[in-house]
Amino acid sequence: MKTIVSYILIALVLVFTIVAILGIWDIIDLRNVMMNAILSLIVIFAASAVILFIYTVFMRDSERKD
C-alpha cells in the first residue's frame, strides 16, 4: 500500500511541476488551473475523510465482533 501511495504522490508532484512550468512560460492560464486543482484536492480530501470515518466506525466494529 505504501508503494502505491508513493507512486501516486510522485505522479502528482510531476503533474503539478509540469503545470507550473507551463504557467511560468504563459502557455496556459495558471490561475484557473491552480484554482481548479486546489478545489479538486479539497473535494478529494473531504471524500477520503468521510470514507475513513465510515471505515473506522462501521467496518472495524464488524471485524471485531466476528
N, C-alpha and C positions, 0 to 999 in steps of 0.2 A: 504494500500500500504506500509506503514512504517513497518508493521508486517512482510510482505513477504520479504522486503529488509533486515530486521533484521535477519530473519531465514537464508537467503542466505549468509549473511556475517558471521554468526555463523558457517554455514557449511563450508565456505571457510577457516575460521580460523582452524577448526578441521582438514580439509584435509591437509593444509599446516603444521600443527603440526605433524600429522602422517608421512608425507613425510620427515619432518626434523628429526624426531626420527629414522626413518628407515635409513636415510642418516648418522646420527651420529653412528649408530651401523654397518655401512658398509653393510647393507643388499641390498641397491640399490645404484646406482651411482648418487649421488646428483647433480653433475654438469649438466648432461644432463636433468634431471627432472626439476631443477630450471630454467634453461635457457628456456626450452620449456614452462614452466608455465609463466615466465615473458613475453615472446613473445606472448603467447596466451592472457594474460591480456592486452597487448598493442593493439593487434588487436581488442579485445572486447571493449576497451576504444575508439578507433578510430571509430568503427562502431556505438557505442552508441552516440558519439558526432555528427556524421552525422545524425543519426535518430533524435536526439534532435533538430538539426538545421532545418531539414525538418519539424518537428512538429511545432516548434516555428514560422517559416516563413510562411508555407503554411496552416497548419491546423488551427492555431489560427486566421489567417486572414479570412478564410472562415466561422469560427464560429461567428466572429464579424459582418459580413455582413448579416447573416441570422437573 
